[in-house]
Amino acid sequence: MLILRRKKNESLLIGGNIRITVIECAADGVRLAIDAPKQISILREELSEAEQTNKRSLTPNKDSVWVLQSFLQHKKDK
């Protein structure tokens, strides 16, 4: 991990096509401007984590499927 210190209106470059500029520094956070090609996805980390959690919750685990299958089979046998 690289740690840099930047002041208001200073930028950093990632590769040759991504520029991140500090727009504002305040006690409650920092505002950044990101200039990148449209094909590069830029997403806040907490939204990415929520998206991954949602995808995992949509995929049933094997134990749940087995329990449901057993329950349905037991009900069918009655």
Biotite code that builds the C-alpha atoms (Angstrom):
import biotite.structure as struc

atoms = struc.array([
    struc.Atom([0.000, 0.000, 0.000], chain_id="A", res_id=1, res_name="MET", atom_name="CA", element="C"),
    struc.Atom([1.259, 3.421, -0.940], chain_id="A", res_id=2, res_name="LEU", atom_name="CA", element="C"),
    struc.Atom([0.414, 6.304, 1.397], chain_id="A", res_id=3, res_name="ILE", atom_name="CA", element="C"),
    struc.Atom([0.618, 9.842, 0.036], chain_id="A", res_id=4, res_name="LEU", atom_name="CA", element="C"),
    struc.Atom([-0.111, 13.258, 1.433], chain_id="A", res_id=5, res_name="ARG", atom_name="CA", element="C"),
    struc.Atom([-1.884, 15.725, -0.862], chain_id="A", res_id=6, res_name="ARG", atom_name="CA", element="C"),
    struc.Atom([-3.210, 19.225, -0.278], chain_id="A", res_id=7, res_name="LYS", atom_name="CA", element="C"),
    struc.Atom([-6.258, 20.917, -1.768], chain_id="A", res_id=8, res_name="LYS", atom_name="CA", element="C"),
    struc.Atom([-6.063, 21.135, -5.573], chain_id="A", res_id=9, res_name="ASN", atom_name="CA", element="C"),
    struc.Atom([-3.164, 18.665, -5.741], chain_id="A", res_id=10, res_name="GLU", atom_name="CA", element="C"),
    struc.Atom([-3.516, 15.517, -7.837], chain_id="A", res_id=11, res_name="SER", atom_name="CA", element="C"),
    struc.Atom([-2.037, 12.097, -8.237], chain_id="A", res_id=12, res_name="LEU", atom_name="CA", element="C"),
    struc.Atom([-1.878, 10.000, -11.364], chain_id="A", res_id=13, res_name="LEU", atom_name="CA", element="C"),
    struc.Atom([-2.535, 6.286, -11.612], chain_id="A", res_id=14, res_name="ILE", atom_name="CA", element="C"),
    struc.Atom([-1.132, 4.897, -14.808], chain_id="A", res_id=15, res_name="GLY", atom_name="CA", element="C"),
    struc.Atom([-1.397, 7.385, -17.615], chain_id="A", res_id=16, res_name="GLY", atom_name="CA", element="C"),
    struc.Atom([-5.146, 7.776, -17.659], chain_id="A", res_id=17, res_name="ASN", atom_name="CA", element="C"),
    struc.Atom([-6.508, 8.190, -14.102], chain_id="A", res_id=18, res_name="ILE", atom_name="CA", element="C"),
    struc.Atom([-6.198, 11.468, -12.195], chain_id="A", res_id=19, res_name="ARG", atom_name="CA", element="C"),
    struc.Atom([-7.402, 11.926, -8.611], chain_id="A", res_id=20, res_name="ILE", atom_name="CA", element="C"),
    struc.Atom([-7.587, 15.517, -7.364], chain_id="A", res_id=21, res_name="THR", atom_name="CA", element="C"),
    struc.Atom([-8.239, 16.690, -3.808], chain_id="A", res_id=22, res_name="VAL", atom_name="CA", element="C"),
    struc.Atom([-11.097, 19.188, -4.074], chain_id="A", res_id=23, res_name="ILE", atom_name="CA", element="C"),
    struc.Atom([-11.779, 19.904, -0.411], chain_id="A", res_id=24, res_name="GLU", atom_name="CA", element="C"),
    struc.Atom([-10.380, 18.921, 2.982], chain_id="A", res_id=25, res_name="CYS", atom_name="CA", element="C"),
    struc.Atom([-12.714, 19.185, 5.967], chain_id="A", res_id=26, res_name="ALA", atom_name="CA", element="C"),
    struc.Atom([-13.015, 17.713, 9.442], chain_id="A", res_id=27, res_name="ALA", atom_name="CA", element="C"),
    struc.Atom([-15.736, 15.314, 8.288], chain_id="A", res_id=28, res_name="ASP", atom_name="CA", element="C"),
    struc.Atom([-13.930, 14.035, 5.180], chain_id="A", res_id=29, res_name="GLY", atom_name="CA", element="C"),
    struc.Atom([-12.145, 14.736, 1.942], chain_id="A", res_id=30, res_name="VAL", atom_name="CA", element="C"),
    struc.Atom([-13.795, 15.432, -1.417], chain_id="A", res_id=31, res_name="ARG", atom_name="CA", element="C"),
    struc.Atom([-12.034, 13.901, -4.384], chain_id="A", res_id=32, res_name="LEU", atom_name="CA", element="C"),
    struc.Atom([-12.480, 14.365, -8.113], chain_id="A", res_id=33, res_name="ALA", atom_name="CA", element="C"),
    struc.Atom([-11.652, 11.293, -10.174], chain_id="A", res_id=34, res_name="ILE", atom_name="CA", element="C"),
    struc.Atom([-11.009, 11.584, -13.886], chain_id="A", res_id=35, res_name="ASP", atom_name="CA", element="C"),
    struc.Atom([-10.854, 8.129, -15.494], chain_id="A", res_id=36, res_name="ALA", atom_name="CA", element="C"),
    struc.Atom([-11.944, 6.408, -18.708], chain_id="A", res_id=37, res_name="PRO", atom_name="CA", element="C"),
    struc.Atom([-15.626, 5.405, -18.788], chain_id="A", res_id=38, res_name="LYS", atom_name="CA", element="C"),
    struc.Atom([-14.814, 1.685, -18.982], chain_id="A", res_id=39, res_name="GLN", atom_name="CA", element="C"),
    struc.Atom([-13.193, 1.809, -15.520], chain_id="A", res_id=40, res_name="ILE", atom_name="CA", element="C"),
    struc.Atom([-15.700, 1.198, -12.734], chain_id="A", res_id=41, res_name="SER", atom_name="CA", element="C"),
    struc.Atom([-15.398, 3.536, -9.742], chain_id="A", res_id=42, res_name="ILE", atom_name="CA", element="C"),
    struc.Atom([-17.397, 2.469, -6.722], chain_id="A", res_id=43, res_name="LEU", atom_name="CA", element="C"),
    struc.Atom([-17.269, 3.366, -3.033], chain_id="A", res_id=44, res_name="ARG", atom_name="CA", element="C"),
    struc.Atom([-15.942, 0.407, -1.055], chain_id="A", res_id=45, res_name="GLU", atom_name="CA", element="C"),
    struc.Atom([-19.033, 0.075, 1.163], chain_id="A", res_id=46, res_name="GLU", atom_name="CA", element="C"),
    struc.Atom([-21.255, -0.196, -1.922], chain_id="A", res_id=47, res_name="LEU", atom_name="CA", element="C"),
    struc.Atom([-19.006, -2.857, -3.407], chain_id="A", res_id=48, res_name="SER", atom_name="CA", element="C"),
    struc.Atom([-19.147, -4.834, -0.144], chain_id="A", res_id=49, res_name="GLU", atom_name="CA", element="C"),
    struc.Atom([-22.957, -4.542, -0.050], chain_id="A", res_id=50, res_name="ALA", atom_name="CA", element="C"),
    struc.Atom([-23.153, -5.741, -3.643], chain_id="A", res_id=51, res_name="GLU", atom_name="CA", element="C"),
    struc.Atom([-20.995, -8.789, -2.840], chain_id="A", res_id=52, res_name="GLN", atom_name="CA", element="C"),
    struc.Atom([-23.099, -9.571, 0.246], chain_id="A", res_id=53, res_name="THR", atom_name="CA", element="C"),
    struc.Atom([-26.274, -9.401, -1.834], chain_id="A", res_id=54, res_name="ASN", atom_name="CA", element="C"),
    struc.Atom([-24.815, -11.752, -4.453], chain_id="A", res_id=55, res_name="LYS", atom_name="CA", element="C"),
    struc.Atom([-23.763, -14.239, -1.748], chain_id="A", res_id=56, res_name="ARG", atom_name="CA", element="C"),
    struc.Atom([-27.214, -14.152, -0.165], chain_id="A", res_id=57, res_name="SER", atom_name="CA", element="C"),
    struc.Atom([-28.817, -15.010, -3.517], chain_id="A", res_id=58, res_name="LEU", atom_name="CA", element="C"),
    struc.Atom([-26.679, -18.144, -3.839], chain_id="A", res_id=59, res_name="THR", atom_name="CA", element="C"),
    struc.Atom([-28.013, -20.917, -1.598], chain_id="A", res_id=60, res_name="PRO", atom_name="CA", element="C"),
    struc.Atom([-25.434, -22.941, 0.283], chain_id="A", res_id=61, res_name="ASN", atom_name="CA", element="C"),
    struc.Atom([-25.390, -26.718, -0.128], chain_id="A", res_id=62, res_name="LYS", atom_name="CA", element="C"),
    struc.Atom([-26.596, -27.410, 3.422], chain_id="A", res_id=63, res_name="ASP", atom_name="CA", element="C"),
    struc.Atom([-29.696, -25.249, 2.957], chain_id="A", res_id=64, res_name="SER", atom_name="CA", element="C"),
    struc.Atom([-30.545, -26.983, -0.291], chain_id="A", res_id=65, res_name="VAL", atom_name="CA", element="C"),
    struc.Atom([-30.072, -30.400, 1.338], chain_id="A", res_id=66, res_name="TRP", atom_name="CA", element="C"),
    struc.Atom([-32.299, -29.485, 4.315], chain_id="A", res_id=67, res_name="VAL", atom_name="CA", element="C"),
    struc.Atom([-35.033, -28.161, 2.024], chain_id="A", res_id=68, res_name="LEU", atom_name="CA", element="C"),
    struc.Atom([-34.780, -31.233, -0.185], chain_id="A", res_id=69, res_name="GLN", atom_name="CA", element="C"),
    struc.Atom([-35.058, -33.532, 2.848], chain_id="A", res_id=70, res_name="SER", atom_name="CA", element="C"),
    struc.Atom([-38.031, -31.564, 4.191], chain_id="A", res_id=71, res_name="PHE", atom_name="CA", element="C"),
    struc.Atom([-39.874, -31.728, 0.861], chain_id="A", res_id=72, res_name="LEU", atom_name="CA", element="C"),
    struc.Atom([-39.144, -35.440, 0.469], chain_id="A", res_id=73, res_name="GLN", atom_name="CA", element="C"),
    struc.Atom([-40.377, -36.139, 4.022], chain_id="A", res_id=74, res_name="HIS", atom_name="CA", element="C"),
    struc.Atom([-43.555, -34.170, 3.343], chain_id="A", res_id=75, res_name="LYS", atom_name="CA", element="C"),
    struc.Atom([-44.097, -36.042, 0.059], chain_id="A", res_id=76, res_name="LYS", atom_name="CA", element="C"),
    struc.Atom([-43.772, -39.429, 1.814], chain_id="A", res_id=77, res_name="ASP", atom_name="CA", element="C"),
    struc.Atom([-46.594, -38.627, 4.264], chain_id="A", res_id=78, res_name="LYS", atom_name="CA", element="C"),
])
